[in-house]
Amino acid sequence: MQEPVTLHELTKSVKEKITTSFPGLVWVIAEISEIRTNRTGHCYLELIEKSTEKEDIVAKAKGTIWSFTWRMIRPYFEEATGQSLKAGMKVLFKASVEFHEIYGFSLNIKDIDPNYTLGDIERKKRETIQRLEKEGIIDMNKETFLAPVPQTIAIISSPTAAGYQDFVHQLENNSEGFRIYHHLFPAIVQGDDAPASIITALEHIYEYEDIFDAVILIRGGGSSADLMCFDDYEVASNIAQFPLPVLTGIGHERDVSVADMVAHTHLKTPTAVAEFIVQKITDFYLYLEGLQTAFTDIVSRKITNKKQHVDMLAQRITPLVINSIDKQNKYLENIAVGIKRATSSFVSMQDQKLSHHTNVAKYLTLKSLESKKQDIDFFRSKLKIETKNYFKLKEQGLHLMEETIKLSDPVNILQKGYSITFKDDKIIKSVSNLKNGDSIETKLKDGSIISKVNLIKNK
């Protein structure tokens, strides 16, 4: 069994081995997973390396940049790359390999090569472009239809961005006085949260796809680090596959982002995008004016040519018309003479017929009147006889009714031995109209009897 050693002896031995193996500075490639600066100015990093296949972490180490070194590295790196060191960035740095018996393994960073980082950023950008090309979507948005007159525009930007204000000012104060509706879909356009925010804005616009003619993605300049979000694959993929044309005006003069590459139209600045839209509408307006002018010219020429043709035909036709009118006048005169003669003969013949018909009508009328007079005399005699018989018959009926009434007279009925009983001058027809003790009057032919009632009803 090997002789045991103390922990201090072991760590001291490891330190000696590391110092012997790495006596000087070494260049190391790693990805920053975490970076922070404390109040004393020292910078502490968490460095990792990932597997190229599965993105698994295969190595991890602590890194330190002491304050006096950090004050020199930081501005140099930012000046060279246009961005600051941050998590997710791959770097090439020079460091001493150190091992402390208590604090363990660490890398003391002395220098960082900005060119490597720039190359890595460019590599990621190329990989994003290649992936879009492989998926066949890199030119999809360029194939969408951009209306000749884009009148409704969705804008993706930060509401406080100067580029957004410049864009709106340029759009609303165009020299032609065109009115263009625009609506802002606010988004973060820099930093780690920007990709998700831009994609969310696109999703909101998609809900109103039928309303808008185009989407404008603007920012208004910034450092390379601020604009890295526009190289993000997800942002580029969403822009490339968006059903409306996307116009970009990110404002970065030195480089073209992946978002610019996949967009329908890429312009340098937000103001340039506004000028592009106004110019597009102006071009269409001028095109319409040109069509109007051309149409007016064509119609004017057509009218002139037709007028000349009509004048020429008028010159040719006038003698022919006059000659034809003369012939027609003579023809009409002949017809008028013929009509006058025919009319005179016809009228004379009709007068003779009318005189004959008048005499016939007079004879027939007199004959008819005589016949009707005889009929009237006959009906008058008949009516006189029938009227006399009618009145005689009615007189007999009245006499019969008079006799009947006399026979029905209560006085005559009393003369025959009958009597009539009254109560309160009303005839009593039933004992139900009486009660015991009532006073009743019974009339006979020769007087009346007053009685008190003692009811005896039939059983």
Secondary structure as the mmCIF struct_conf table of DSSP 4:
data_model
#
loop_
_struct_conf.conf_type_id
_struct_conf.id
_struct_conf.beg_label_comp_id
_struct_conf.beg_label_asym_id
_struct_conf.beg_label_seq_id
_struct_conf.end_label_comp_id
_struct_conf.end_label_asym_id
_struct_conf.end_label_seq_id
HELX_LH_PP_P HELX_LH_PP_P1 GLN A 2 PRO A 4
HELX_RH_AL_P HELX_RH_AL_P1 LEU A 7 SER A 21
BEND BEND1 GLY A 24 GLY A 24
STRN STRN1 LEU A 25 THR A 37
TURN_TY1_P TURN_TY1_P1 ARG A 39 THR A 40
BEND BEND2 GLY A 41 GLY A 41
STRN STRN2 CYS A 43 LYS A 50
TURN_TY1_P TURN_TY1_P2 THR A 52 LYS A 54
STRN STRN3 ILE A 57 ILE A 65
HELX_RH_AL_P HELX_RH_AL_P2 SER A 67 THR A 81
BEND BEND3 GLY A 82 GLN A 83
TURN_TY1_P TURN_TY1_P3 ALA A 87 GLY A 88
STRN STRN4 LYS A 90 HIS A 100
TURN_TY1_P TURN_TY1_P4 GLU A 101 TYR A 103
STRN STRN5 GLY A 104 ASP A 113
HELX_RH_AL_P HELX_RH_AL_P3 PRO A 114 LYS A 134
TURN_TY1_P TURN_TY1_P5 GLU A 135 GLY A 136
TURN_TY1_P TURN_TY1_P6 ILE A 138 MET A 140
HELX_RH_3T_P HELX_RH_3T_P1 ASN A 141 GLU A 143
BEND BEND4 THR A 144 THR A 144
HELX_LH_PP_P HELX_LH_PP_P2 PHE A 145 ALA A 147
BEND BEND5 PRO A 148 VAL A 149
STRN STRN6 THR A 152 SER A 157
TURN_TY1_P TURN_TY1_P7 PRO A 159 THR A 160
HELX_RH_AL_P HELX_RH_AL_P4 ALA A 162 GLU A 172
TURN_TY1_P TURN_TY1_P8 ASN A 173 ASN A 173
TURN_TY1_P TURN_TY1_P9 SER A 175 GLU A 176
STRN STRN7 TYR A 181 PRO A 186
BEND BEND6 GLN A 190 GLY A 191
TURN_TY1_P TURN_TY1_P10 ASP A 192 ASP A 193
HELX_RH_AL_P HELX_RH_AL_P5 ALA A 194 TYR A 206
TURN_TY1_P TURN_TY1_P11 GLU A 207 ILE A 211
BEND BEND7 ASP A 213 ASP A 213
STRN STRN8 ALA A 214 ILE A 218
TURN_TY1_P TURN_TY1_P12 SER A 224 LEU A 227
HELX_RH_3T_P HELX_RH_3T_P2 MET A 228 ASP A 231
HELX_RH_AL_P HELX_RH_AL_P6 TYR A 233 ALA A 240
TURN_TY1_P TURN_TY1_P13 GLN A 241 GLN A 241
BEND BEND8 PRO A 243 LEU A 244
STRN STRN9 VAL A 246 GLY A 249
BEND BEND9 GLU A 253 ARG A 254
HELX_RH_AL_P HELX_RH_AL_P7 VAL A 258 VAL A 262
BEND BEND10 ALA A 263 HIS A 264
STRN STRN10 THR A 265 LEU A 267
BEND BEND11 LYS A 268 THR A 269
HELX_RH_AL_P HELX_RH_AL_P8 PRO A 270 SER A 408
HELX_RH_AL_P HELX_RH_AL_P9 PRO A 410 GLN A 415
TURN_TY1_P TURN_TY1_P14 LYS A 416 GLY A 417
STRN STRN11 ILE A 420 LYS A 423
TURN_TY1_P TURN_TY1_P15 ASP A 424 ASP A 425
STRN STRN12 LYS A 426 ILE A 427
HELX_RH_3T_P HELX_RH_3T_P3 VAL A 431 ASN A 433
TURN_TY1_P TURN_TY1_P16 ASN A 436 GLY A 437
STRN STRN13 SER A 439 LEU A 444
TURN_TY1_P TURN_TY1_P17 LYS A 445 ASP A 446
STRN STRN14 GLY A 447 LYS A 452
#
